[in-house]
Amino acid sequence: MVAIDQSSRFLLFARGNDDDDSCARPTTDDNGDVLSIGITTHTLLKILSAVFLGLTVLNSVIHITRHLTRYTAPIQQRQIIRIILVPTVFAIFSFLSVLFYQTSIYLRPLAEIYESIAIPAIFILYVHYVFPGSHSWRELFYRLQDPYSREASIVGGDVTWFKRTCVFVFQYPISKTASSIVEIATQGAGVYCVNSLAPRHAHLWCEIINVVSIVLAVPHVIRFERRMKEHIDLNHKPGAKLWTFKGFVFIQFLQLILFGLLNGRLSHPTASITFNDLYYGIPATLTCIEAWIFTVIFMWSFSTKEYAPKNIDGQCHRMPFWRALLDSLNISDLVGAIATLIRILMEGNWQPVREDQNGGERK
């Protein structure tokens, strides 16, 4: 019979006994009894997660390769490739969580950091659907403020609202990265305590930061898409892109809640299914399966058809494969966006500048 650790009585995301200093963590004993098929539950979960990780990676490689061989809109497709990789990143870290239960509590926050980058990526994608041809945030702001520009007169073309949207969207990767670093550090120090909402534990404060930052970011992305949708070509499937991406993220969030609330009430560790299998192995394996499913869905919502050279009206040409690969790894647009956020916050009503005839800058 497997010895069940005392921490198995706790529920993830459920309020534990705040007077109890015990915190739910992976147990050191993760060897359950052998199943009727001749292997342990842990071994079975390793096999399943490995198979679906392989399928997920295969789908992502095929999908990304298609974009790289049709790399006709670099700014847009760079964002798409970042989003396509989200399920793969989650699958990789989930597979590692199944392999190494003891380190699983440090791995998921790393996947969530990458997911936080994808939120601004889909916003940047929308921005360039509305303002094609813009190469900097300064240029975007000027095009909104210039009374002679087409964008200044479009519905929703308000620079103050646009700046506010940028601030709320681009704060998310900063906030999420900070909370994830705190989570990893406090997990190591033994004071994170996922089963407690006591103020002395870091779990409560990290969750507050995460909830506030995501509530500020995602609704502004949705509002931008809805407010500007009449200026976005429907062939881009903007709504499908947003909701399939958020569908994967929402399922991960829902899965955490369900396993936290139901485990310990409707299901308990047994001789063959250990505490680690139940709380860490099964959810991580499900994430690998879900990641594979969403890579298939992404092939539709983030299709390469709209980027076929024949659909670009001869205005741009396909970039060679290796140059496209290097360009897709370029993070200067994200760095520039975060720098813009900082400048907006520091200077308030920042007025973009134009180059004069001598190449200098003027207000």
Secondary structure, 3 states (H helix, E strand, C coil): CCCCCHHHHCCCCCCCCCCCCCCCCCCCCCCCCCCCCCCCHHHHHHHHHHHHHHHHHHHHHHHHHHHHCCCCCHHHHHHHHHHHHHHHHHHHHHHHHHHCHHHHHHHHHHHHHHHHHHHHHHHHHHHHHHCCCCCCHHHHHHHHHCCCCCHHHCCCCCHHHHHHHHHHHHHHHHHHHHHHHHHHHHHHHCCCCCCCCCCCCHHHHHHHHHHHHHHHHHHHHHHHHHHCHHHCCHHHCHHHHHHHHHHHHHHHHHHHHHHHHHECCCECCCCCCCHHHHHHHHHHHHHHHHHHHHHHHHHHHCCCHHHCHHHCCCCCCCCCHHHHHHHHCCCHHHHHHHHHHHHHHHHCCCCCCEECCCCCEEC
